[in-house]
Amino acid sequence: MNNKFDALKDDDSGDHDQDQGSPKDSEKEKTEDEDKDQNSSKRKMVVPGAGEHPLQYNYTFWYSRRTPGRPASTQSYEQNIKPIGGFASVEQFWRFYSHMIRPGDMTGHSDFHLFKEGIKPMWEDDANKMGGKWIIRLRKGLASRCWENLILAMLGEQFMVGEEICGAVVSVRFQEDIISIWNKTASDQATTARIRDTLRRVLNLPPNTIMEYKTHTDSIKAWVDFHGLVNPSGGR
Amino acid sequence: MEVSRRRILQKHLEPARPLRRCVPADTEPNINAATCAQALRAEEEHETPIGIEQFCKIVNLHKKKEVARISYSRDVLLGLSSCPEAMKKPPFLPEHPIVLMEARDFGPLTHHEMRWNGGN
């Protein structure tokens, strides 16, 4: 359990720098040096360029990959997720997206995460801890198309659930791929129903696709039950 | 003398007391039932010009606060993917196996979609 609270402590310390505009130049350089330690929340705020199309929220792309050959329980999930970059406009989004491989071309146990700026793709993040996610399991070959449709719907504010959406994940696994969308309040049934309906509409899924809602507290419990320890903020 | 002065004071103060409690001192001399009614009517008349138009404006202002979200359809977003600004390499892209040196061409997923449909 200790690790869980350490992670929360990290979050707290990072947030103080985040809320006020751009940091001083000296600070900026320092925080960019520290980037590798998931300190992206300390980075200078991103803003839309002149003439660009602003988004409702700023977002950050993250990437994670489990090192092959090591059991999940020994790897810290938080250490494995790497920020790729943040954006505030449609044009900036396409710049990142066009310079990243498609999920369908990823190998191994890998994930792309696209989360609102300031929210870490972790169950324990303040924005996520009362939340949950819709999960859709896809047979191989569908992930790239579904991921693109999912994130375009999220960036374009097509879910119409106010502030509820936290982010989206695509997970490439051995025999299947999984896409999911995370929201803040798992107990808000009107919201989760609306997200489900929007997903059905925008993803244009094969008719027999199964959709499942899972709360993050259940995910944590399941993880602890399965791995039988200590490190719930560890691998997934 | 003492007696008469007291009388004058009493006569003057008795009717004035209740008025002083609820009305500003400068309007005091004019107060009577008729002017009160007039003042009320004037106030009503002053309010009525906030008619339907203005009312709608006010309501819309409130609505905008709640609803005004920047939204884009899939087509609009895809349309912007081919503009030159969208193809530039981001300035701070980490070196990583999943990061490409040059922008890939998105003829929106046609290759994958073909593969998917073919596999059906």
Chai-1 contact restraints between the chains, C-beta under 6 A:
chainA,res_idxA,chainB,res_idxB,connection_type,confidence,min_distance_angstrom,max_distance_angstrom,comment,restraint_id
A,P54,B,I70,contact,1.0,0.0,6.0,A-B,restraint_1
A,Q56,B,R69,contact,1.0,0.0,6.0,A-B,restraint_2
A,Q56,B,I70,contact,1.0,0.0,6.0,A-B,restraint_3
A,Y63,B,I98,contact,1.0,0.0,6.0,A-B,restraint_4
A,G85,B,P90,contact,1.0,0.0,6.0,A-B,restraint_5
A,V90,B,L77,contact,1.0,0.0,6.0,A-B,restraint_6
A,V90,B,L80,contact,1.0,0.0,6.0,A-B,restraint_7
A,E91,B,E85,contact,1.0,0.0,6.0,A-B,restraint_8
A,E91,B,A86,contact,1.0,0.0,6.0,A-B,restraint_9
A,W94,B,S81,contact,1.0,0.0,6.0,A-B,restraint_10
A,W94,B,A86,contact,1.0,0.0,6.0,A-B,restraint_11
A,R95,B,K88,contact,1.0,0.0,6.0,A-B,restraint_12
A,R95,B,P90,contact,1.0,0.0,6.0,A-B,restraint_13
A,F96,B,P90,contact,1.0,0.0,6.0,A-B,restraint_14
A,S98,B,A103,contact,1.0,0.0,6.0,A-B,restraint_15
A,S98,B,R104,contact,1.0,0.0,6.0,A-B,restraint_16
A,H99,B,K89,contact,1.0,0.0,6.0,A-B,restraint_17
A,H99,B,V99,contact,1.0,0.0,6.0,A-B,restraint_18
A,H99,B,L100,contact,1.0,0.0,6.0,A-B,restraint_19
A,H99,B,A103,contact,1.0,0.0,6.0,A-B,restraint_20
A,M100,B,I98,contact,1.0,0.0,6.0,A-B,restraint_21
A,I101,B,I98,contact,1.0,0.0,6.0,A-B,restraint_22
A,G141,B,W116,contact,1.0,0.0,6.0,A-B,restraint_23
A,G141,B,G119,contact,1.0,0.0,6.0,A-B,restraint_24
A,S144,B,H112,contact,1.0,0.0,6.0,A-B,restraint_25
A,R145,B,L109,contact,1.0,0.0,6.0,A-B,restraint_26
A,R145,B,H112,contact,1.0,0.0,6.0,A-B,restraint_27
A,R145,B,E113,contact,1.0,0.0,6.0,A-B,restraint_28
A,L152,B,R74,contact,1.0,0.0,6.0,A-B,restraint_29
A,L152,B,L77,contact,1.0,0.0,6.0,A-B,restraint_30
A,G156,B,S71,contact,1.0,0.0,6.0,A-B,restraint_31
A,G156,B,Y72,contact,1.0,0.0,6.0,A-B,restraint_32
A,G156,B,L77,contact,1.0,0.0,6.0,A-B,restraint_33
A,E157,B,R69,contact,1.0,0.0,6.0,A-B,restraint_34
A,E157,B,S71,contact,1.0,0.0,6.0,A-B,restraint_35
